Amino acid sequence: MTRSRSAGVGLIGPASVLILAGFLAPTVIMAMLSLRDYSGMHGIGTDWTLSNYIDVLGDWFYLEIILRTLALGLIVTLLCLVVGFPLALFILRVGSMMQTVAILLVTFPLLCNIVVRSFGWMVLLSPRGVINEALINAGLIAEPLALMYNLTGVIIGLVQIYLPFMVLLLVPALQNIPADVEAAALTLRSSRARVFFTITVPLASPGIITGSTLVFVLSISALVTPRMLGGPTYRVMATQIYDEFMTNLNWPSGAALAFVLTFIALALIWAANRVAAHLTRGISA
Amino acid sequence: MTSLSLRSLTKRYDTATIVNAVSLDVEQGQLVSLLGPSGCGKTTILRMIAGLLEPTGGQILFGDEDVTALPANRRNVGLVFQSYALFPHMTVFENVAFGLRRQGLKGQELKTRVGEALEQVRLGALAERFPRQLSGGQQQRVALARSVAPRPAILLFDEPLSNLDAQLREEMQIEIKRLQSELKLTSLFVTHDQHEAMSLSDRICLMSGGNIQQFATPEEVYFSPANGFVSGFVGSPTKLTGVLRDDAVELAPGLVLHSSRAVPASGGRVRVTLRQEDLVLAPQGPGLPGTITMRIFEGASVQYIVTLDNGPEVMVRVPSRGAQADLAKGTAVAVSIPADRVFVSAEEGAA
């Protein structure tokens, strides 16, 4: 072994050990666990079986949870995109002083713990919360609006939590678009709206895809916010996995559900990369 | 196709005046250069004509139509950028088709028009490539095809050749000149390169500090500069200072130059501008005595730096096949300057 090669091993050694011990080993254990049989009487058995996966993918109880999770991820991602894109454009075009302030305001919520932020939303959204009280006192509504313990509450919470990621990935993507390219489209008889949709959006697509993938994956795997703002009966995959492990003590079932979630996320990242490669075939080498 | 007129066009940012009440007429089918050092306001004028910048005052007319209030997408201009500004996510074909589609062209007609435009810049074979697969010169030719394809009323160039290397630049100059005269497009060409302006333009508008210094044919700008700025900018002249006495300038004690051109009425300290190619070298004889301190061979020409006795240095350029092409460093020479080639201007105006 040459000197430089041993130096290389030395450099990646600590990280390799950490990944093997801290990530790969638990994943393998979980994978094995998801293939064990389970009965309420005897707990985790010693036989190998695919029944945990068959149960999860063949039972409407679980399928509904999976579909609800995917729908939630889709809605949160689209809302983050719709809210984040104008915000990213604003950050890019505003003066340098306001730009610093705006970026600070966008990143500031990231410094605050998710539990605390979700509690904050509970204070605002609950049936006797700030928003409902204010609306009732103003005489605008008679009954409190159902702002939490449902999809609405979870969406509001997740959009607020993951919006900074979207914005922070969109800003550099938009920054890479030369101003001259948009000006050229304007002089070629395109309205501002058309320039936005035919030039700005396609050229920002690498950032849009990265940001959307990240927000989607984070949303479908979020646990704390759906639990707190969705309430104990609002089930998504992450809360169901938690319940399988901690309440039902059915570890094989929870592990199988966790792997289904992981495969959905991986398939999505793969598909997004394929789409990105196609869309940006003119942009990047 | 139409003429272009600017009427007291002005652009101010806070207190800084970038373009100061510029009035200019470009006749139909002519190519006019806006020439000047960076920061003289030439690009600002171009962007106001394209509709990308809003003027503080004044009017822009295409023919008889006042377009000052029209947005960029309704002005019918073609703009060629220094950075090419091609759409990187579209093929060459789609880049050129972009403006044509907005005019409602589709199908076979669109294909024909895009093909025509690409043939005009001799890029017909590269229609399916993406811009990043092309060289800089090819990209700029695509940009040229893209801007002329919709048959704009006015064609604008914003230093389109500055990013190309010298050889490519000359090829592109010829290409632009050929295309512009074939299509008889009224064109405005922004550049800081005087050779580019000279070789391309029907007329040159020389600018400085947001003001027009001279608007004339290249020959007039070269042979009859309107003021000290123009004589100092065109060519790479030697700029000297001296004291004006009647029509003669004393550069140093005993070193006197006569000028048959108009001189400032005020007298006193003046700026003298001498073109390198106007100066005549001789081994001896009449003229100002001096010594060669440097010889630079440039191919077609030879440049000398001559230190005048008891006086300043001047630069002299002679043909490399001429009689005076082989003077060695240290040779004593006589420098004579025709009186009609001595440009005298007030000192501050020559800045």
Interface residues (C-beta under 8 A of the other chain):
Chain A: P178 D180 V181 A183 A184 A185 L186 T187 L188 R189 S190 S191 R192 I199 P202 L203 S205 L279 T280 R281 G282 I283 A285
Chain B: A50 G51 L52 P71 A72 N73 R74 R75 N76 V77 G78 L79 F81 S83 A85 L86 F87 P88 H89 M90 T91 F98 G99 R102 Q103 F130 P131 R132 A143 R146 S147 P150
